[in-house]
């Protein structure tokens, strides 16, 4: 590999990097499909393209299902919220709209005849292999959708996919040669794993105190708050059926089951009612806030928390910032209740004494000392590599993960990743701050793939090349088409 890479070095930097990422577990973005739904209010505008609530719903459901599959069915709404799934879905819809703007600017056209032919091939509207007008009409009636709206949505979907097809590029002959050579390359190495257990260090109190003196500001007792909370109950708030239906329509993307499938109104009704009741309790919370300020009502709870305690959102902590004792914050939703907060006392953040910080200081100093000592030990050991007691690997390749004892599979994969992106015949690979691997390439060979394997490799490279092109195109389109966001918080 070394001699071949030296001859082709200028072509290989990006190629090897891409190859490694591909076969060491990196996933691909699924940007090849686009589903538009009917009607719905606009939540944003990109260039001249409106983004609807239903577009967002569809993108959210698709993302939810994908993550749920990756997590073996353990995805839930709390996890989705933590991962910012709504924001991810929103960005997906913006990217789709950006590409539709490009299609419009370059006059990518889908004729009425082509749209009609496509609809006629959709399985949902066929009976015994032919298009059934009655099924089509029933579908539109159930969705409360006019034919021209549905057909326009189909036209946009086809325009999007046609534009993607136009952007597809294949591999150049030399790229195919590089791809097959890289994935066919196998290397056998001698290696030795070094860890912090191979070295000894001593850290006395004098060294700890010296570190603490230089880095006191790193060891702080956090700001401490004593707060009185006044919660406003919501269970007596009455909501009507029309309110429930409208609220669900506007927020349906928030309701999905464990498989990521959107819940029906009946399935989500209990949660919808609860959210409407909480929203409906806002006026009562405002009244309670005024009474609380006047001293006409008492707090329902008193808590003591440190700065950024997770029981309060960052929005609440942002509002608490800069406030003083005695101030009262307007009601905010906390733990599913509108809650008024009064600051009873604030104990400012302060530097820990050495005694308070000693354990943390010791951990930092030891980590630093071990890392420095391990790096030095590795450098010295590499100089006398041929005298060391080493392990010899099997032939390693990018397309076949191999465990290298005593490393785990994950560590072995990381080692292979760095090995095949290095131009050094002998060197040091860092797995963690406390684990390094010395290696020396002792043999190389190249495997010839059969036709199917070659095709798979070339298709993989082509997908990555297309993904890189699309990612960079989106950056350009983001600058070219202005985004107007109508949806607060997106």
C-alpha positions as CSV (number, residue, x, y, z in Angstrom):
1,X,0.0,0.0,0.0
2,X,2.8,2.4,0.9
3,X,4.5,2.3,-2.5
4,X,1.2,2.4,-4.4
5,X,0.0,5.3,-2.3
6,X,3.2,7.3,-2.9
7,X,2.6,7.1,-6.6
8,X,-1.0,8.1,-6.4
9,X,-0.9,10.3,-3.3
10,X,-2.6,13.4,-4.7
11,X,-5.7,11.4,-5.7
12,X,-6.1,9.5,-2.5
13,X,-6.7,11.9,0.3
14,X,-10.4,12.3,-0.1
15,X,-10.9,8.8,-1.5
16,X,-9.4,6.9,1.4
17,X,-11.2,9.1,3.9
18,X,-14.5,8.5,2.2
19,X,-13.8,4.8,1.9
20,X,-13.0,4.5,5.6
21,X,-16.1,6.3,6.8
22,X,-18.3,4.2,4.5
23,X,-17.1,0.8,5.8
24,X,-16.5,1.8,9.5
25,X,-20.1,2.3,10.3
26,X,-21.1,5.8,9.0
27,X,-24.7,6.0,7.8
28,X,-26.1,7.6,4.7
29,X,-28.7,10.4,4.7
30,X,-31.9,9.2,3.1
31,X,-32.5,12.1,0.7
32,X,-33.8,10.3,-2.3
33,X,-37.5,10.4,-1.5
34,X,-40.0,13.2,-1.0
35,X,-43.6,12.9,0.1
36,X,-45.9,15.9,-0.1
37,X,-49.3,15.9,1.6
38,X,-52.5,17.9,1.0
39,X,-53.5,21.3,2.1
40,X,-52.4,22.6,5.5
41,X,-51.3,26.0,6.6
42,X,-47.8,27.3,5.6
43,X,-45.2,27.2,8.3
44,X,-42.4,28.7,6.2
45,X,-41.5,30.0,2.8
46,X,-38.2,29.2,0.9
47,X,-37.7,31.4,-2.1
48,X,-41.1,31.1,-3.8
49,X,-42.0,27.7,-2.4
50,X,-44.4,27.4,0.6
51,X,-43.7,24.8,3.2
52,X,-46.9,23.4,4.8
53,X,-47.6,21.8,8.2
54,X,-48.3,18.5,6.4
55,X,-44.8,18.6,4.8
56,X,-43.4,18.9,8.3
57,X,-45.6,16.1,9.6
58,X,-44.4,13.8,6.8
59,X,-40.8,14.5,7.4
60,X,-41.1,14.1,11.2
61,X,-42.9,10.7,10.8
62,X,-40.2,9.5,8.4
63,X,-37.3,10.6,10.8
64,X,-39.1,9.1,13.8
65,X,-39.5,5.7,12.0
66,X,-35.8,5.7,10.9
67,X,-34.5,6.5,14.4
68,X,-36.9,4.0,16.0
69,X,-35.6,1.3,13.8
70,X,-32.0,2.2,14.7
71,X,-33.0,2.1,18.4
72,X,-34.7,-1.3,18.1
73,X,-38.2,0.1,18.8
74,X,-37.2,2.1,21.9
75,X,-37.8,5.5,20.5
76,X,-40.4,7.6,22.3
77,X,-41.6,11.2,22.3
78,X,-39.3,12.2,25.2
79,X,-36.3,10.9,23.3
80,X,-37.5,12.6,20.1
81,X,-37.7,15.9,21.8
82,X,-34.3,15.5,23.4
83,X,-32.8,14.8,19.9
84,X,-34.6,17.8,18.4
85,X,-36.5,15.7,15.9
86,X,-39.0,18.4,15.0
87,X,-36.1,20.8,14.2
88,X,-34.4,18.1,12.1
89,X,-37.7,17.5,10.2
90,X,-38.1,21.2,9.7
91,X,-34.6,21.5,8.2
92,X,-35.4,18.5,5.9
93,X,-38.5,20.3,4.6
94,X,-36.5,23.5,4.0
95,X,-33.9,21.5,2.0
96,X,-36.6,19.9,-0.1
97,X,-38.1,23.4,-0.8
98,X,-34.6,24.7,-1.7
99,X,-34.3,22.0,-4.4
100,X,-37.8,22.7,-5.7
101,X,-36.8,26.4,-6.1
102,X,-33.8,25.3,-8.2
103,X,-36.0,23.1,-10.3
104,X,-38.4,26.1,-10.8
105,X,-35.5,28.4,-11.7
106,X,-34.1,25.9,-14.3
107,X,-37.6,25.2,-15.6
108,X,-37.8,21.5,-14.8
109,X,-41.3,20.6,-16.0
110,X,-43.6,17.6,-15.4
111,X,-46.5,17.7,-17.8
112,X,-50.1,17.0,-17.0
113,X,-49.9,13.8,-19.1
114,X,-46.9,12.5,-17.1
115,X,-48.6,13.3,-13.8
116,X,-51.8,11.4,-14.9
117,X,-49.7,8.4,-16.0
118,X,-47.9,8.3,-12.7
119,X,-51.1,8.5,-10.6
120,X,-52.6,5.7,-12.7
121,X,-49.7,3.4,-11.7
122,X,-50.1,4.0,-8.0
123,X,-51.1,0.7,-6.3
124,X,-53.7,2.4,-4.0
125,X,-55.8,3.3,-7.1
126,X,-55.6,0.1,-9.0
127,X,-57.9,-2.9,-9.2
128,X,-56.9,-6.1,-11.0
129,X,-53.9,-4.2,-12.4
130,X,-55.7,-1.3,-13.9
131,X,-56.5,2.2,-12.7
132,X,-59.9,2.5,-10.8
133,X,-61.4,6.0,-10.9
134,X,-63.8,5.1,-8.1
135,X,-60.9,4.3,-5.7
136,X,-59.2,7.5,-6.7
137,X,-62.3,9.5,-6.0
138,X,-62.9,7.8,-2.6
139,X,-59.3,8.5,-1.6
140,X,-59.7,12.2,-2.3
141,X,-63.1,12.3,-0.5
142,X,-61.6,10.7,2.6
143,X,-58.8,13.2,2.6
144,X,-61.1,16.1,1.9
145,X,-58.9,17.0,-1.0
146,X,-59.6,18.4,-4.5
147,X,-58.1,16.5,-7.5
148,X,-56.1,19.5,-8.6
149,X,-54.5,19.9,-5.2
150,X,-53.5,16.2,-5.1
151,X,-52.2,16.3,-8.6
152,X,-50.1,19.4,-7.9
153,X,-48.6,17.6,-4.9
154,X,-47.7,14.7,-7.1
155,X,-46.2,17.1,-9.7
156,X,-44.0,18.6,-7.0
157,X,-42.9,15.2,-5.8
158,X,-42.0,14.1,-9.3
159,X,-40.2,17.5,-10.0
160,X,-38.1,16.9,-6.9
161,X,-37.1,13.4,-7.9
162,X,-36.5,14.4,-11.5
163,X,-34.2,17.2,-10.3
164,X,-32.3,14.8,-8.1
165,X,-31.9,12.4,-11.1
166,X,-30.5,15.3,-13.1
167,X,-27.9,16.0,-10.4
168,X,-26.6,12.4,-10.4
169,X,-23.0,11.9,-11.5
170,X,-21.2,8.7,-12.0
171,X,-17.6,7.7,-11.2
172,X,-14.7,8.5,-13.5
173,X,-12.6,5.5,-14.6
174,X,-9.7,6.4,-12.2
175,X,-12.2,6.7,-9.3
176,X,-13.4,3.2,-10.0
177,X,-9.8,1.9,-10.1
178,X,-9.0,3.6,-6.8
179,X,-12.2,2.3,-5.2
180,X,-11.5,-1.3,-6.1
181,X,-7.9,-1.1,-5.2
182,X,-8.5,0.5,-1.7
183,X,-11.2,-2.0,-0.8
184,X,-9.2,-4.9,-2.2
185,X,-6.1,-4.0,-0.2
186,X,-5.3,-6.1,2.8
187,X,-2.5,-5.5,5.3
188,X,-0.9,-7.7,8.0
189,X,0.6,-5.8,10.9
190,X,2.6,-6.4,14.0
191,X,1.2,-4.4,16.9
192,X,1.5,-3.8,20.6
193,X,-1.2,-2.2,22.8
194,X,0.0,0.3,25.4
195,X,-2.2,1.6,28.2
196,X,-1.9,3.7,31.3
197,X,-1.3,0.5,33.2
198,X,2.1,0.2,31.5
199,X,3.3,3.3,33.3
200,X,3.6,4.5,36.9
201,X,3.2,8.1,38.0
202,X,3.1,9.8,41.4
203,X,1.2,12.9,42.2
204,X,1.9,14.5,45.5
205,X,-0.2,17.1,47.3
206,X,2.3,19.9,46.4
207,X,1.7,19.3,42.7
208,X,-2.1,19.2,43.2
209,X,-2.0,22.5,45.1
210,X,0.1,24.1,42.4
211,X,-2.4,23.0,39.8
212,X,-5.3,24.3,41.8
213,X,-3.6,27.6,42.3
214,X,-3.2,28.0,38.6
215,X,-6.7,26.8,37.6
216,X,-9.0,27.8,40.6
217,X,-11.7,29.2,38.2
218,X,-12.2,25.6,36.9
219,X,-13.4,24.4,40.3
220,X,-16.5,26.4,41.3
221,X,-19.4,25.8,43.7
222,X,-22.4,26.5,41.4
223,X,-24.9,29.3,42.0
224,X,-27.6,28.1,44.5
225,X,-31.2,29.2,44.3
226,X,-34.0,29.0,46.9
227,X,-37.3,29.3,45.0
228,X,-41.0,29.3,45.8
229,X,-43.3,27.9,43.2
230,X,-47.0,28.4,42.6
231,X,-48.5,25.8,40.3
232,X,-51.8,26.4,38.5
233,X,-54.0,23.3,38.1
234,X,-55.5,22.6,34.7
235,X,-57.8,19.6,35.2
236,X,-60.9,21.7,35.5
237,X,-60.4,23.5,32.2
238,X,-63.1,22.5,29.7
239,X,-62.2,22.0,26.0
240,X,-64.6,21.5,23.1
241,X,-64.5,18.9,20.2
242,X,-63.8,21.6,17.6
243,X,-60.8,22.8,19.7
244,X,-59.5,19.3,20.0
245,X,-59.8,18.7,16.2
246,X,-58.1,22.0,15.3
247,X,-55.3,21.5,17.8
248,X,-54.6,18.0,16.6
249,X,-54.6,19.2,13.0
250,X,-52.0,21.8,13.7
251,X,-49.8,19.6,15.9
252,X,-50.3,16.1,14.5
253,X,-46.6,15.6,13.9
254,X,-46.1,15.5,17.7
255,X,-48.1,12.3,18.1
256,X,-46.6,9.0,17.0
257,X,-46.4,5.4,18.4
258,X,-43.3,3.4,19.2
259,X,-42.9,2.5,15.5
260,X,-43.0,6.2,14.4
261,X,-46.5,5.9,12.9
262,X,-48.6,9.0,13.3
263,X,-51.4,8.5,15.8
264,X,-55.0,9.2,14.8
265,X,-57.0,11.8,16.7
266,X,-58.8,9.1,18.7
267,X,-55.4,7.6,19.7
268,X,-53.9,10.9,20.6
269,X,-57.1,12.5,22.1
270,X,-56.1,12.1,25.7
271,X,-52.8,13.9,25.2
272,X,-54.4,16.6,23.0
273,X,-57.0,17.3,25.7
274,X,-54.3,17.6,28.3
275,X,-52.2,20.0,26.3
276,X,-55.3,22.1,25.5
277,X,-56.1,22.2,29.2
278,X,-52.6,23.3,30.1
279,X,-52.8,26.0,27.5
280,X,-56.3,27.0,28.7
281,X,-55.0,27.4,32.3
282,X,-52.8,30.3,31.2
283,X,-55.4,33.0,32.2
284,X,-55.8,31.4,35.6
285,X,-52.0,31.3,36.0
286,X,-51.9,35.1,35.2
287,X,-54.4,35.8,37.9
288,X,-52.5,33.6,40.4
289,X,-49.3,35.5,39.4
290,X,-50.9,38.8,40.3
291,X,-52.3,37.5,43.6
292,X,-48.9,36.0,44.4
293,X,-47.2,39.3,43.9
294,X,-49.8,41.0,46.2
295,X,-49.2,38.4,48.9
296,X,-52.8,37.2,48.6
297,X,-51.9,33.6,47.9
298,X,-49.2,31.2,49.1
299,X,-46.6,29.1,47.1
300,X,-47.5,25.4,46.6
301,X,-43.9,24.3,46.7
302,X,-40.4,25.5,47.9
303,X,-37.2,24.1,46.3
304,X,-33.5,24.5,46.6
305,X,-31.6,24.0,43.3
306,X,-28.2,24.7,41.8
307,X,-27.8,26.6,38.6
308,X,-28.9,24.7,35.4
309,X,-30.7,22.0,37.4
310,X,-32.6,19.9,34.9
311,X,-36.0,20.2,36.5
312,X,-36.1,23.6,34.9
313,X,-35.7,24.3,31.2
314,X,-32.9,26.5,29.8
315,X,-35.6,29.0,28.9
316,X,-36.4,29.3,32.6
317,X,-32.7,29.5,33.6
318,X,-32.1,32.2,31.0
319,X,-34.9,34.3,32.6
320,X,-33.5,33.7,36.1
321,X,-30.2,35.0,34.9
322,X,-29.5,38.5,36.3
323,X,-32.5,38.4,38.6
324,X,-32.3,39.2,42.3
325,X,-33.9,37.9,45.5
326,X,-37.6,38.8,45.8
327,X,-38.3,39.0,42.1
328,X,-41.2,37.0,40.7
329,X,-41.2,35.5,37.2
330,X,-44.3,35.4,35.1
331,X,-45.9,31.9,34.7
332,X,-44.2,29.4,32.5
333,X,-45.0,25.7,31.8
334,X,-42.9,23.6,34.2
335,X,-43.7,19.9,34.7
336,X,-46.9,20.2,32.7
337,X,-48.3,23.1,34.9
338,X,-48.1,26.9,34.4
339,X,-45.9,27.8,37.3
340,X,-45.0,31.2,38.9
341,X,-41.5,31.4,40.4
342,X,-40.4,33.7,43.2
343,X,-36.7,34.0,44.0
344,X,-36.3,33.8,47.8
345,X,-32.5,33.7,47.9
346,X,-29.5,33.4,45.7
347,X,-26.1,32.2,46.9
348,X,-23.5,33.3,44.3
349,X,-21.1,30.9,42.7
350,X,-17.7,30.8,44.4
351,X,-14.3,29.1,44.1
352,X,-13.9,25.8,46.0
353,X,-11.3,25.6,48.6
354,X,-8.5,23.2,47.9
355,X,-10.0,20.7,50.2
356,X,-13.4,20.8,48.5
357,X,-11.8,20.6,45.0
358,X,-9.0,18.1,45.8
359,X,-10.7,15.0,44.3
360,X,-11.5,16.8,41.1
361,X,-8.0,18.3,40.9
362,X,-6.4,14.9,41.4
363,X,-8.5,13.4,38.6
364,X,-7.5,16.1,36.2
365,X,-3.8,16.1,37.1
366,X,-3.6,12.3,37.0
367,X,-5.3,12.2,33.6
368,X,-2.9,14.8,32.2
369,X,0.2,13.1,33.7
370,X,-0.8,9.7,32.5
371,X,-1.5,11.0,29.0
372,X,1.9,12.8,28.8
373,X,3.8,9.8,30.2
374,X,2.0,7.3,27.9
375,X,2.8,9.4,24.8
376,X,6.5,9.6,25.8
377,X,6.6,5.9,26.6
378,X,5.0,5.1,23.2
379,X,7.6,7.3,21.3
380,X,10.5,5.5,23.1
381,X,8.9,2.1,22.5
382,X,8.4,2.7,18.8
383,X,12.2,3.4,18.4
384,X,12.9,-0.2,19.6
385,X,9.8,-1.8,18.1
386,X,11.6,-4.8,16.6
387,X,12.8,-5.8,20.1
388,X,9.2,-5.8,21.6
389,X,6.9,-8.7,22.3
390,X,4.2,-8.0,19.7
391,X,1.0,-9.5,18.3
392,X,0.7,-10.3,14.6
393,X,-2.7,-9.7,13.0
394,X,-4.6,-11.5,10.3
395,X,-4.9,-9.7,7.0
396,X,-6.9,-6.5,7.7
397,X,-9.2,-4.8,5.1
398,X,-11.7,-2.0,5.0
399,X,-14.6,-4.3,4.1
400,X,-14.1,-6.9,6.8
401,X,-13.9,-5.8,10.4
402,X,-11.4,-8.0,12.4
403,X,-11.0,-8.1,16.1
404,X,-7.4,-7.6,17.2
405,X,-6.9,-9.0,20.8
406,X,-6.8,-7.6,23.4
407,X,-8.9,-4.8,21.7
408,X,-12.6,-4.8,21.4
409,X,-14.3,-4.8,18.0
410,X,-15.0,-1.1,18.2
411,X,-11.4,-0.4,19.1
412,X,-10.2,-2.7,16.3
413,X,-12.4,-0.9,13.8
414,X,-11.0,2.4,14.9
415,X,-7.4,1.1,14.6
416,X,-8.2,-0.1,11.0
417,X,-9.7,3.2,10.2
418,X,-6.6,5.1,11.2
419,X,-4.3,2.5,9.7
420,X,-5.8,2.7,6.2
421,X,-5.7,6.5,6.3
422,X,-2.0,6.7,7.3
423,X,0.9,6.9,4.9
424,X,3.3,5.6,7.5
425,X,4.7,2.1,7.4
426,X,5.3,2.2,11.2
427,X,3.7,4.5,13.8
428,X,1.5,5.1,16.8
429,X,-2.3,5.1,16.7
430,X,-4.3,6.7,19.5
431,X,-7.5,5.0,20.5
432,X,-8.1,6.9,23.7
433,X,-6.1,9.2,26.0
434,X,-5.1,6.1,28.0
435,X,-4.7,3.5,25.1
436,X,-2.3,3.7,22.2
437,X,-1.2,1.1,19.7
438,X,2.2,0.7,18.1
439,X,2.1,-0.9,14.7
440,X,4.3,-2.0,11.8
441,X,3.0,-3.1,8.4
442,X,4.7,-6.5,7.6
443,X,2.9,-7.7,4.5
444,X,0.3,-6.5,1.9
445,X,-1.8,-8.2,-0.7
446,X,-4.6,-7.2,-3.0
447,X,-7.8,-9.2,-3.4
448,X,-9.6,-9.4,-6.7
449,X,-13.4,-9.0,-6.4
450,X,-16.0,-10.7,-8.4
451,X,-18.4,-8.8,-10.6
452,X,-21.1,-8.4,-7.9
453,X,-18.6,-7.1,-5.3
454,X,-17.0,-4.7,-7.7
455,X,-20.5,-3.3,-8.6
456,X,-21.3,-2.9,-4.9
457,X,-18.1,-1.0,-4.2
458,X,-18.6,1.3,-7.2
459,X,-22.2,1.9,-6.3
460,X,-21.2,2.8,-2.7
461,X,-18.6,5.3,-3.9
462,X,-21.1,6.8,-6.3
463,X,-23.6,7.3,-3.5
464,X,-21.0,9.0,-1.4
465,X,-19.9,11.2,-4.2
466,X,-23.5,12.2,-4.8
467,X,-24.1,12.9,-1.1
468,X,-21.1,15.2,-1.0
469,X,-22.3,17.0,-4.1
470,X,-25.8,17.4,-2.7
471,X,-24.5,18.6,0.7
472,X,-22.5,21.3,-1.0
473,X,-25.3,22.2,-3.3
474,X,-27.6,22.8,-0.3
475,X,-25.0,25.3,1.1
476,X,-25.2,27.3,-2.1
477,X,-29.0,27.2,-2.3
478,X,-29.2,28.3,1.3
479,X,-27.4,31.5,0.3
480,X,-29.5,31.9,-2.8
481,X,-33.1,31.4,-1.6
482,X,-34.3,33.4,1.4
483,X,-36.2,31.5,4.2
484,X,-39.2,33.1,5.9
485,X,-40.1,31.2,9.0
486,X,-43.7,31.5,10.1
487,X,-43.5,28.8,12.8
488,X,-42.3,30.1,16.1
489,X,-39.6,28.0,17.7
490,X,-38.7,26.1,14.6
